[in-house]
Amino acid sequence: MSLVEGQSLDPAKLIGFLVPRMAHFMVLRYIRVVPDLPKTPTQKVQRHLLRSEGITSDTWDREKTGIRLKRDRVGQLSS
């Protein structure tokens, strides 16, 4: 994810926004803000380069911060 200069992102607030809008298995676990996304000459994001870097020291981990999402027996989302 890339931000506009001067803007900040609170990953926990982003997760709080996404939980009621997405299925639990679709909610991001890892969030990393990078200055620029690597792109091809045709401006497609080179996702394989981001994946090859893996989880870095500046990657936010939802579960490491204690936010765990799961479905209970009735199908309701609990955190």
PDB file of N, CA, C and O in Angstrom:
ATOM      1  N   MET A   1       0.848  -1.156   0.000  1.00  0.00           N
ATOM      2  CA  MET A   1       0.000   0.000   0.000  1.00  0.00           C
ATOM      3  C   MET A   1       0.898   1.224   0.000  1.00  0.00           C
ATOM      4  O   MET A   1       1.923   1.245   0.681  1.00  0.00           O
ATOM      5  N   SER A   2       0.532   2.206  -0.733  1.00  0.00           N
ATOM      6  CA  SER A   2       1.299   3.442  -0.800  1.00  0.00           C
ATOM      7  C   SER A   2       0.406   4.592  -0.355  1.00  0.00           C
ATOM      8  O   SER A   2      -0.775   4.643  -0.701  1.00  0.00           O
ATOM      9  N   LEU A   3       0.978   5.510   0.413  1.00  0.00           N
ATOM     10  CA  LEU A   3       0.225   6.655   0.923  1.00  0.00           C
ATOM     11  C   LEU A   3       0.649   7.941   0.252  1.00  0.00           C
ATOM     12  O   LEU A   3       1.758   8.045  -0.273  1.00  0.00           O
ATOM     13  N   VAL A   4      -0.229   8.909   0.271  1.00  0.00           N
ATOM     14  CA  VAL A   4       0.089  10.242  -0.212  1.00  0.00           C
ATOM     15  C   VAL A   4       1.059  10.864   0.793  1.00  0.00           C
ATOM     16  O   VAL A   4       0.927  10.654   1.999  1.00  0.00           O
ATOM     17  N   GLU A   5       2.012  11.611   0.306  1.00  0.00           N
ATOM     18  CA  GLU A   5       2.997  12.230   1.176  1.00  0.00           C
ATOM     19  C   GLU A   5       2.313  13.064   2.260  1.00  0.00           C
ATOM     20  O   GLU A   5       1.398  13.840   1.984  1.00  0.00           O
ATOM     21  N   GLY A   6       2.779  12.886   3.504  1.00  0.00           N
ATOM     22  CA  GLY A   6       2.208  13.617   4.620  1.00  0.00           C
ATOM     23  C   GLY A   6       1.045  12.896   5.287  1.00  0.00           C
ATOM     24  O   GLY A   6       0.593  13.321   6.350  1.00  0.00           O
ATOM     25  N   GLN A   7       0.551  11.823   4.692  1.00  0.00           N
ATOM     26  CA  GLN A   7      -0.545  11.050   5.270  1.00  0.00           C
ATOM     27  C   GLN A   7       0.009   9.900   6.097  1.00  0.00           C
ATOM     28  O   GLN A   7       1.141   9.463   5.886  1.00  0.00           O
ATOM     29  N   SER A   8      -0.791   9.412   7.040  1.00  0.00           N
ATOM     30  CA  SER A   8      -0.375   8.259   7.835  1.00  0.00           C
ATOM     31  C   SER A   8      -1.496   7.230   7.830  1.00  0.00           C
ATOM     32  O   SER A   8      -2.633   7.533   7.468  1.00  0.00           O
ATOM     33  N   LEU A   9      -1.167   6.031   8.229  1.00  0.00           N
ATOM     34  CA  LEU A   9      -2.123   4.938   8.236  1.00  0.00           C
ATOM     35  C   LEU A   9      -2.042   4.225   9.574  1.00  0.00           C
ATOM     36  O   LEU A   9      -0.958   3.843  10.014  1.00  0.00           O
ATOM     37  N   ASP A  10      -3.177   4.046  10.218  1.00  0.00           N
ATOM     38  CA  ASP A  10      -3.261   3.241  11.428  1.00  0.00           C
ATOM     39  C   ASP A  10      -3.802   1.884  11.012  1.00  0.00           C
ATOM     40  O   ASP A  10      -4.993   1.763  10.726  1.00  0.00           O
ATOM     41  N   PRO A  11      -2.954   0.851  10.971  1.00  0.00           N
ATOM     42  CA  PRO A  11      -3.395  -0.463  10.504  1.00  0.00           C
ATOM     43  C   PRO A  11      -4.578  -1.018  11.295  1.00  0.00           C
ATOM     44  O   PRO A  11      -5.460  -1.645  10.708  1.00  0.00           O
ATOM     45  N   ALA A  12      -4.620  -0.806  12.604  1.00  0.00           N
ATOM     46  CA  ALA A  12      -5.731  -1.316  13.418  1.00  0.00           C
ATOM     47  C   ALA A  12      -7.050  -0.664  13.009  1.00  0.00           C
ATOM     48  O   ALA A  12      -8.085  -1.329  12.985  1.00  0.00           O
ATOM     49  N   LYS A  13      -7.023   0.622  12.689  1.00  0.00           N
ATOM     50  CA  LYS A  13      -8.242   1.302  12.235  1.00  0.00           C
ATOM     51  C   LYS A  13      -8.679   0.780  10.874  1.00  0.00           C
ATOM     52  O   LYS A  13      -9.875   0.647  10.617  1.00  0.00           O
ATOM     53  N   LEU A  14      -7.729   0.485  10.006  1.00  0.00           N
ATOM     54  CA  LEU A  14      -8.051  -0.084   8.699  1.00  0.00           C
ATOM     55  C   LEU A  14      -8.727  -1.441   8.875  1.00  0.00           C
ATOM     56  O   LEU A  14      -9.721  -1.724   8.206  1.00  0.00           O
ATOM     57  N   ILE A  15      -8.205  -2.276   9.759  1.00  0.00           N
ATOM     58  CA  ILE A  15      -8.803  -3.586  10.021  1.00  0.00           C
ATOM     59  C   ILE A  15     -10.207  -3.405  10.591  1.00  0.00           C
ATOM     60  O   ILE A  15     -11.128  -4.122  10.200  1.00  0.00           O
ATOM     61  N   GLY A  16     -10.381  -2.450  11.513  1.00  0.00           N
ATOM     62  CA  GLY A  16     -11.696  -2.172  12.068  1.00  0.00           C
ATOM     63  C   GLY A  16     -12.695  -1.753  11.003  1.00  0.00           C
ATOM     64  O   GLY A  16     -13.881  -2.068  11.104  1.00  0.00           O
ATOM     65  N   PHE A  17     -12.229  -1.050   9.990  1.00  0.00           N
ATOM     66  CA  PHE A  17     -13.081  -0.644   8.868  1.00  0.00           C
ATOM     67  C   PHE A  17     -13.441  -1.846   7.995  1.00  0.00           C
ATOM     68  O   PHE A  17     -14.573  -1.955   7.525  1.00  0.00           O
ATOM     69  N   LEU A  18     -12.490  -2.738   7.780  1.00  0.00           N
ATOM     70  CA  LEU A  18     -12.692  -3.863   6.864  1.00  0.00           C
ATOM     71  C   LEU A  18     -13.536  -4.992   7.444  1.00  0.00           C
ATOM     72  O   LEU A  18     -14.284  -5.636   6.709  1.00  0.00           O
ATOM     73  N   VAL A  19     -13.431  -5.247   8.751  1.00  0.00           N
ATOM     74  CA  VAL A  19     -14.100  -6.400   9.360  1.00  0.00           C
ATOM     75  C   VAL A  19     -15.592  -6.464   9.055  1.00  0.00           C
ATOM     76  O   VAL A  19     -16.059  -7.530   8.654  1.00  0.00           O
ATOM     77  N   PRO A  20     -16.375  -5.391   9.220  1.00  0.00           N
ATOM     78  CA  PRO A  20     -17.803  -5.534   8.928  1.00  0.00           C
ATOM     79  C   PRO A  20     -18.119  -5.565   7.425  1.00  0.00           C
ATOM     80  O   PRO A  20     -19.260  -5.830   7.044  1.00  0.00           O
ATOM     81  N   ARG A  21     -17.139  -5.302   6.582  1.00  0.00           N
ATOM     82  CA  ARG A  21     -17.381  -5.204   5.149  1.00  0.00           C
ATOM     83  C   ARG A  21     -16.876  -6.401   4.339  1.00  0.00           C
ATOM     84  O   ARG A  21     -17.229  -6.559   3.171  1.00  0.00           O
ATOM     85  N   MET A  22     -16.055  -7.234   4.963  1.00  0.00           N
ATOM     86  CA  MET A  22     -15.434  -8.338   4.234  1.00  0.00           C
ATOM     87  C   MET A  22     -15.600  -9.646   5.004  1.00  0.00           C
ATOM     88  O   MET A  22     -15.789  -9.645   6.221  1.00  0.00           O
ATOM     89  N   ALA A  23     -15.527 -10.758   4.276  1.00  0.00           N
ATOM     90  CA  ALA A  23     -15.502 -12.065   4.934  1.00  0.00           C
ATOM     91  C   ALA A  23     -14.228 -12.164   5.762  1.00  0.00           C
ATOM     92  O   ALA A  23     -13.204 -11.589   5.394  1.00  0.00           O
ATOM     93  N   HIS A  24     -14.283 -12.883   6.869  1.00  0.00           N
ATOM     94  CA  HIS A  24     -13.142 -12.937   7.782  1.00  0.00           C
ATOM     95  C   HIS A  24     -11.859 -13.420   7.115  1.00  0.00           C
ATOM     96  O   HIS A  24     -10.772 -12.972   7.480  1.00  0.00           O
ATOM     97  N   PHE A  25     -11.964 -14.318   6.153  1.00  0.00           N
ATOM     98  CA  PHE A  25     -10.766 -14.845   5.496  1.00  0.00           C
ATOM     99  C   PHE A  25     -10.170 -13.873   4.484  1.00  0.00           C
ATOM    100  O   PHE A  25      -9.072 -14.103   3.978  1.00  0.00           O
ATOM    101  N   MET A  26     -10.883 -12.795   4.185  1.00  0.00           N
ATOM    102  CA  MET A  26     -10.389 -11.802   3.232  1.00  0.00           C
ATOM    103  C   MET A  26      -9.702 -10.612   3.909  1.00  0.00           C
ATOM    104  O   MET A  26      -9.023  -9.828   3.247  1.00  0.00           O
ATOM    105  N   VAL A  27      -9.878 -10.480   5.213  1.00  0.00           N
ATOM    106  CA  VAL A  27      -9.301  -9.343   5.934  1.00  0.00           C
ATOM    107  C   VAL A  27      -7.785  -9.504   5.994  1.00  0.00           C
ATOM    108  O   VAL A  27      -7.277 -10.574   6.331  1.00  0.00           O
ATOM    109  N   LEU A  28      -7.081  -8.449   5.669  1.00  0.00           N
ATOM    110  CA  LEU A  28      -5.625  -8.471   5.620  1.00  0.00           C
ATOM    111  C   LEU A  28      -5.013  -8.905   6.940  1.00  0.00           C
ATOM    112  O   LEU A  28      -5.483  -8.510   8.007  1.00  0.00           O
ATOM    113  N   ARG A  29      -3.975  -9.709   6.873  1.00  0.00           N
ATOM    114  CA  ARG A  29      -3.216 -10.028   8.072  1.00  0.00           C
ATOM    115  C   ARG A  29      -1.979  -9.133   8.138  1.00  0.00           C
ATOM    116  O   ARG A  29      -1.630  -8.633   9.207  1.00  0.00           O
ATOM    117  N   TYR A  30      -1.326  -8.932   7.014  1.00  0.00           N
ATOM    118  CA  TYR A  30      -0.100  -8.140   6.969  1.00  0.00           C
ATOM    119  C   TYR A  30      -0.348  -6.845   6.200  1.00  0.00           C
ATOM    120  O   TYR A  30      -0.998  -6.835   5.154  1.00  0.00           O
ATOM    121  N   ILE A  31       0.185  -5.757   6.743  1.00  0.00           N
ATOM    122  CA  ILE A  31       0.097  -4.456   6.071  1.00  0.00           C
ATOM    123  C   ILE A  31       1.488  -3.842   6.079  1.00  0.00           C
ATOM    124  O   ILE A  31       2.161  -3.781   7.108  1.00  0.00           O
ATOM    125  N   ARG A  32       1.891  -3.395   4.914  1.00  0.00           N
ATOM    126  CA  ARG A  32       3.195  -2.742   4.782  1.00  0.00           C
ATOM    127  C   ARG A  32       3.037  -1.534   3.869  1.00  0.00           C
ATOM    128  O   ARG A  32       2.521  -1.653   2.757  1.00  0.00           O
ATOM    129  N   VAL A  33       3.475  -0.390   4.331  1.00  0.00           N
ATOM    130  CA  VAL A  33       3.415   0.829   3.531  1.00  0.00           C
ATOM    131  C   VAL A  33       4.783   1.014   2.873  1.00  0.00           C
ATOM    132  O   VAL A  33       5.815   1.042   3.544  1.00  0.00           O
ATOM    133  N   VAL A  34       4.766   1.139   1.558  1.00  0.00           N
ATOM    134  CA  VAL A  34       6.007   1.332   0.806  1.00  0.00           C
ATOM    135  C   VAL A  34       5.923   2.650   0.042  1.00  0.00           C
ATOM    136  O   VAL A  34       4.830   3.076  -0.330  1.00  0.00           O
ATOM    137  N   PRO A  35       7.062   3.301  -0.197  1.00  0.00           N
ATOM    138  CA  PRO A  35       7.032   4.587  -0.909  1.00  0.00           C
ATOM    139  C   PRO A  35       6.541   4.471  -2.351  1.00  0.00           C
ATOM    140  O   PRO A  35       5.804   5.334  -2.827  1.00  0.00           O
ATOM    141  N   ASP A  36       6.944   3.416  -3.041  1.00  0.00           N
ATOM    142  CA  ASP A  36       6.533   3.193  -4.431  1.00  0.00           C
ATOM    143  C   ASP A  36       6.386   1.703  -4.671  1.00  0.00           C
ATOM    144  O   ASP A  36       7.132   0.899  -4.112  1.00  0.00           O
ATOM    145  N   LEU A  37       5.425   1.339  -5.501  1.00  0.00           N
ATOM    146  CA  LEU A  37       5.259  -0.049  -5.892  1.00  0.00           C
ATOM    147  C   LEU A  37       6.125  -0.334  -7.109  1.00  0.00           C
ATOM    148  O   LEU A  37       6.175   0.480  -8.031  1.00  0.00           O
ATOM    149  N   PRO A  38       6.818  -1.490  -7.131  1.00  0.00           N
ATOM    150  CA  PRO A  38       7.616  -1.825  -8.315  1.00  0.00           C
ATOM    151  C   PRO A  38       6.687  -2.110  -9.489  1.00  0.00           C
ATOM    152  O   PRO A  38       5.743  -2.891  -9.370  1.00  0.00           O
ATOM    153  N   LYS A  39       6.962  -1.472 -10.621  1.00  0.00           N
ATOM    154  CA  LYS A  39       6.080  -1.623 -11.785  1.00  0.00           C
ATOM    155  C   LYS A  39       6.871  -1.999 -13.030  1.00  0.00           C
ATOM    156  O   LYS A  39       8.071  -1.746 -13.144  1.00  0.00           O
ATOM    157  N   THR A  40       6.152  -2.610 -13.948  1.00  0.00           N
ATOM    158  CA  THR A  40       6.720  -2.952 -15.248  1.00  0.00           C
ATOM    159  C   THR A  40       6.681  -1.702 -16.129  1.00  0.00           C
ATOM    160  O   THR A  40       6.084  -0.698 -15.741  1.00  0.00           O
ATOM    161  N   PRO A  41       7.307  -1.748 -17.305  1.00  0.00           N
ATOM    162  CA  PRO A  41       7.220  -0.591 -18.210  1.00  0.00           C
ATOM    163  C   PRO A  41       5.778  -0.245 -18.615  1.00  0.00           C
ATOM    164  O   PRO A  41       5.500   0.888 -19.007  1.00  0.00           O
ATOM    165  N   THR A  42       4.863  -1.218 -18.522  1.00  0.00           N
ATOM    166  CA  THR A  42       3.461  -0.945 -18.850  1.00  0.00           C
ATOM    167  C   THR A  42       2.641  -0.591 -17.605  1.00  0.00           C
ATOM    168  O   THR A  42       1.411  -0.596 -17.646  1.00  0.00           O
ATOM    169  N   GLN A  43       3.328  -0.285 -16.501  1.00  0.00           N
ATOM    170  CA  GLN A  43       2.726   0.179 -15.251  1.00  0.00           C
ATOM    171  C   GLN A  43       1.919  -0.864 -14.482  1.00  0.00           C
ATOM    172  O   GLN A  43       1.054  -0.511 -13.681  1.00  0.00           O
ATOM    173  N   LYS A  44       2.194  -2.137 -14.719  1.00  0.00           N
ATOM    174  CA  LYS A  44       1.566  -3.182 -13.913  1.00  0.00           C
ATOM    175  C   LYS A  44       2.436  -3.414 -12.674  1.00  0.00           C
ATOM    176  O   LYS A  44       3.664  -3.404 -12.760  1.00  0.00           O
ATOM    177  N   VAL A  45       1.789  -3.622 -11.524  1.00  0.00           N
ATOM    178  CA  VAL A  45       2.535  -3.855 -10.289  1.00  0.00           C
ATOM    179  C   VAL A  45       3.208  -5.220 -10.361  1.00  0.00           C
ATOM    180  O   VAL A  45       2.583  -6.217 -10.722  1.00  0.00           O
ATOM    181  N   GLN A  46       4.484  -5.247 -10.015  1.00  0.00           N
ATOM    182  CA  GLN A  46       5.247  -6.496 -10.018  1.00  0.00           C
ATOM    183  C   GLN A  46       5.095  -7.153  -8.641  1.00  0.00           C
ATOM    184  O   GLN A  46       5.960  -7.034  -7.773  1.00  0.00           O
ATOM    185  N   ARG A  47       3.990  -7.834  -8.477  1.00  0.00           N
ATOM    186  CA  ARG A  47       3.666  -8.440  -7.183  1.00  0.00           C
ATOM    187  C   ARG A  47       4.691  -9.485  -6.766  1.00  0.00           C
ATOM    188  O   ARG A  47       4.933  -9.672  -5.574  1.00  0.00           O
ATOM    189  N   HIS A  48       5.288 -10.160  -7.726  1.00  0.00           N
ATOM    190  CA  HIS A  48       6.269 -11.190  -7.376  1.00  0.00           C
ATOM    191  C   HIS A  48       7.465 -10.599  -6.635  1.00  0.00           C
ATOM    192  O   HIS A  48       8.054 -11.266  -5.784  1.00  0.00           O
ATOM    193  N   LEU A  49       7.827  -9.364  -6.946  1.00  0.00           N
ATOM    194  CA  LEU A  49       8.932  -8.722  -6.239  1.00  0.00           C
ATOM    195  C   LEU A  49       8.552  -8.424  -4.790  1.00  0.00           C
ATOM    196  O   LEU A  49       9.370  -8.588  -3.884  1.00  0.00           O
ATOM    197  N   LEU A  50       7.319  -7.991  -4.573  1.00  0.00           N
ATOM    198  CA  LEU A  50       6.855  -7.740  -3.205  1.00  0.00           C
ATOM    199  C   LEU A  50       6.789  -9.047  -2.421  1.00  0.00           C
ATOM    200  O   LEU A  50       7.187  -9.097  -1.257  1.00  0.00           O
ATOM    201  N   ARG A  51       6.290 -10.098  -3.054  1.00  0.00           N
ATOM    202  CA  ARG A  51       6.209 -11.406  -2.383  1.00  0.00           C
ATOM    203  C   ARG A  51       7.597 -11.935  -2.046  1.00  0.00           C
ATOM    204  O   ARG A  51       7.794 -12.526  -0.984  1.00  0.00           O
ATOM    205  N   SER A  52       8.561 -11.726  -2.943  1.00  0.00           N
ATOM    206  CA  SER A  52       9.905 -12.261  -2.717  1.00  0.00           C
ATOM    207  C   SER A  52      10.591 -11.588  -1.524  1.00  0.00           C
ATOM    208  O   SER A  52      11.468 -12.184  -0.898  1.00  0.00           O
ATOM    209  N   GLU A  53      10.200 -10.359  -1.210  1.00  0.00           N
ATOM    210  CA  GLU A  53      10.752  -9.683  -0.031  1.00  0.00           C
ATOM    211  C   GLU A  53      10.210 -10.296   1.250  1.00  0.00           C
ATOM    212  O   GLU A  53      10.861 -10.231   2.293  1.00  0.00           O
ATOM    213  N   GLY A  54       9.036 -10.882   1.182  1.00  0.00           N
ATOM    214  CA  GLY A  54       8.450 -11.540   2.349  1.00  0.00           C
ATOM    215  C   GLY A  54       8.023 -10.537   3.416  1.00  0.00           C
ATOM    216  O   GLY A  54       7.773  -9.365   3.131  1.00  0.00           O
ATOM    217  N   ILE A  55       7.947 -11.023   4.639  1.00  0.00           N
ATOM    218  CA  ILE A  55       7.561 -10.178   5.769  1.00  0.00           C
ATOM    219  C   ILE A  55       8.825  -9.481   6.262  1.00  0.00           C
ATOM    220  O   ILE A  55       9.777 -10.131   6.695  1.00  0.00           O
ATOM    221  N   THR A  56       8.823  -8.170   6.193  1.00  0.00           N
ATOM    222  CA  THR A  56       9.987  -7.394   6.592  1.00  0.00           C
ATOM    223  C   THR A  56       9.785  -6.812   7.993  1.00  0.00           C
ATOM    224  O   THR A  56       8.723  -6.976   8.594  1.00  0.00           O
ATOM    225  N   SER A  57      10.798  -6.141   8.499  1.00  0.00           N
ATOM    226  CA  SER A  57      10.715  -5.579   9.854  1.00  0.00           C
ATOM    227  C   SER A  57       9.672  -4.470   9.957  1.00  0.00           C
ATOM    228  O   SER A  57       9.189  -4.184  11.052  1.00  0.00           O
ATOM    229  N   ASP A  58       9.320  -3.847   8.846  1.00  0.00           N
ATOM    230  CA  ASP A  58       8.319  -2.773   8.889  1.00  0.00           C
ATOM    231  C   ASP A  58       6.915  -3.246   8.498  1.00  0.00           C
ATOM    232  O   ASP A  58       6.031  -2.427   8.246  1.00  0.00           O
ATOM    233  N   THR A  59       6.713  -4.565   8.446  1.00  0.00           N
ATOM    234  CA  THR A  59       5.405  -5.127   8.116  1.00  0.00           C
ATOM    235  C   THR A  59       4.583  -5.273   9.395  1.00  0.00           C
ATOM    236  O   THR A  59       5.045  -5.857  10.375  1.00  0.00           O
ATOM    237  N   TRP A  60       3.361  -4.739   9.376  1.00  0.00           N
ATOM    238  CA  TRP A  60       2.455  -4.842  10.524  1.00  0.00           C
ATOM    239  C   TRP A  60       1.715  -6.167  10.431  1.00  0.00           C
ATOM    240  O   TRP A  60       1.193  -6.507   9.369  1.00  0.00           O
ATOM    241  N   ASP A  61       1.663  -6.924  11.527  1.00  0.00           N
ATOM    242  CA  ASP A  61       1.015  -8.230  11.575  1.00  0.00           C
ATOM    243  C   ASP A  61      -0.212  -8.145  12.482  1.00  0.00           C
ATOM    244  O   ASP A  61      -0.083  -7.906  13.683  1.00  0.00           O
ATOM    245  N   ARG A  62      -1.395  -8.340  11.911  1.00  0.00           N
ATOM    246  CA  ARG A  62      -2.645  -8.243  12.666  1.00  0.00           C
ATOM    247  C   ARG A  62      -2.663  -9.206  13.840  1.00  0.00           C
ATOM    248  O   ARG A  62      -3.040  -8.815  14.945  1.00  0.00           O
ATOM    249  N   GLU A  63      -2.268 -10.449  13.630  1.00  0.00           N
ATOM    250  CA  GLU A  63      -2.314 -11.441  14.699  1.00  0.00           C
ATOM    251  C   GLU A  63      -1.271 -11.187  15.772  1.00  0.00           C
ATOM    252  O   GLU A  63      -1.507 -11.487  16.942  1.00  0.00           O
ATOM    253  N   LYS A  64      -0.131 -10.645  15.401  1.00  0.00           N
ATOM    254  CA  LYS A  64       0.908 -10.345  16.383  1.00  0.00           C
ATOM    255  C   LYS A  64       0.460  -9.241  17.345  1.00  0.00           C
ATOM    256  O   LYS A  64       0.909  -9.184  18.490  1.00  0.00           O
ATOM    257  N   THR A  65      -0.418  -8.376  16.873  1.00  0.00           N
ATOM    258  CA  THR A  65      -0.935  -7.303  17.729  1.00  0.00           C
ATOM    259  C   THR A  65      -2.170  -7.745  18.508  1.00  0.00           C
ATOM    260  O   THR A  65      -2.758  -6.944  19.234  1.00  0.00           O
ATOM    261  N   GLY A  66      -2.571  -9.006  18.367  1.00  0.00           N
ATOM    262  CA  GLY A  66      -3.666  -9.547  19.148  1.00  0.00           C
ATOM    263  C   GLY A  66      -5.031  -9.478  18.486  1.00  0.00           C
ATOM    264  O   GLY A  66      -6.031  -9.818  19.120  1.00  0.00           O
ATOM    265  N   ILE A  67      -5.106  -9.052  17.240  1.00  0.00           N
ATOM    266  CA  ILE A  67      -6.390  -9.003  16.537  1.00  0.00           C
ATOM    267  C   ILE A  67      -6.542 -10.299  15.755  1.00  0.00           C
ATOM    268  O   ILE A  67      -5.917 -10.488  14.712  1.00  0.00           O
ATOM    269  N   ARG A  68      -7.382 -11.187  16.275  1.00  0.00           N
ATOM    270  CA  ARG A  68      -7.622 -12.475  15.624  1.00  0.00           C
ATOM    271  C   ARG A  68      -9.076 -12.536  15.196  1.00  0.00           C
ATOM    272  O   ARG A  68      -9.969 -12.166  15.957  1.00  0.00           O
ATOM    273  N   LEU A  69      -9.311 -12.997  13.998  1.00  0.00           N
ATOM    274  CA  LEU A  69     -10.659 -13.096  13.457  1.00  0.00           C
ATOM    275  C   LEU A  69     -10.999 -14.551  13.210  1.00  0.00           C
ATOM    276  O   LEU A  69     -10.184 -15.311  12.686  1.00  0.00           O
ATOM    277  N   LYS A  70     -12.201 -14.930  13.589  1.00  0.00           N
ATOM    278  CA  LYS A  70     -12.648 -16.291  13.317  1.00  0.00           C
ATOM    279  C   LYS A  70     -14.169 -16.319  13.294  1.00  0.00           C
ATOM    280  O   LYS A  70     -14.827 -15.414  13.808  1.00  0.00           O
ATOM    281  N   ARG A  71     -14.705 -17.340  12.707  1.00  0.00           N
ATOM    282  CA  ARG A  71     -16.156 -17.536  12.686  1.00  0.00           C
ATOM    283  C   ARG A  71     -16.531 -18.439  13.849  1.00  0.00           C
ATOM    284  O   ARG A  71     -15.853 -19.428  14.129  1.00  0.00           O
ATOM    285  N   ASP A  72     -17.627 -18.084  14.528  1.00  0.00           N
ATOM    286  CA  ASP A  72     -18.112 -18.989  15.558  1.00  0.00           C
ATOM    287  C   ASP A  72     -19.145 -19.934  14.939  1.00  0.00           C
ATOM    288  O   ASP A  72     -19.386 -19.871  13.734  1.00  0.00           O
ATOM    289  N   ARG A  73     -19.739 -20.778  15.716  1.00  0.00           N
ATOM    290  CA  ARG A  73     -20.638 -21.820  15.199  1.00  0.00           C
ATOM    291  C   ARG A  73     -21.862 -21.273  14.492  1.00  0.00           C
ATOM    292  O   ARG A  73     -22.372 -21.923  13.580  1.00  0.00           O
ATOM    293  N   VAL A  74     -22.353 -20.103  14.875  1.00  0.00           N
ATOM    294  CA  VAL A  74     -23.563 -19.571  14.290  1.00  0.00           C
ATOM    295  C   VAL A  74     -23.267 -18.825  12.998  1.00  0.00           C
ATOM    296  O   VAL A  74     -24.190 -18.403  12.301  1.00  0.00           O
ATOM    297  N   GLY A  75     -22.001 -18.659  12.675  1.00  0.00           N
ATOM    298  CA  GLY A  75     -21.631 -17.955  11.464  1.00  0.00           C
ATOM    299  C   GLY A  75     -21.355 -16.479  11.687  1.00  0.00           C
ATOM    300  O   GLY A  75     -21.136 -15.734  10.732  1.00  0.00           O
ATOM    301  N   GLN A  76     -21.365 -16.050  12.953  1.00  0.00           N
ATOM    302  CA  GLN A  76     -21.084 -14.655  13.263  1.00  0.00           C
ATOM    303  C   GLN A  76     -19.568 -14.478  13.392  1.00  0.00           C
ATOM    304  O   GLN A  76     -18.855 -15.393  13.805  1.00  0.00           O
ATOM    305  N   LEU A  77     -19.105 -13.319  13.040  1.00  0.00           N
ATOM    306  CA  LEU A  77     -17.693 -13.010  13.132  1.00  0.00           C
ATOM    307  C   LEU A  77     -17.379 -12.548  14.535  1.00  0.00           C
ATOM    308  O   LEU A  77     -18.079 -11.700  15.090  1.00  0.00           O
ATOM    309  N   SER A  78     -16.336 -13.097  15.105  1.00  0.00           N
ATOM    310  CA  SER A  78     -15.881 -12.639  16.423  1.00  0.00           C
ATOM    311  C   SER A  78     -14.426 -12.242  16.309  1.00  0.00           C
ATOM    312  O   SER A  78     -13.679 -12.793  15.500  1.00  0.00           O
ATOM    313  N   SER A  79     -14.033 -11.287  17.122  1.00  0.00           N
ATOM    314  CA  SER A  79     -12.632 -10.851  17.065  1.00  0.00           C
ATOM    315  C   SER A  79     -11.980 -11.025  18.394  1.00  0.00           C
ATOM    316  O   SER A  79     -10.799 -10.713  18.548  1.00  0.00           O
TER     317      SER A  79
END
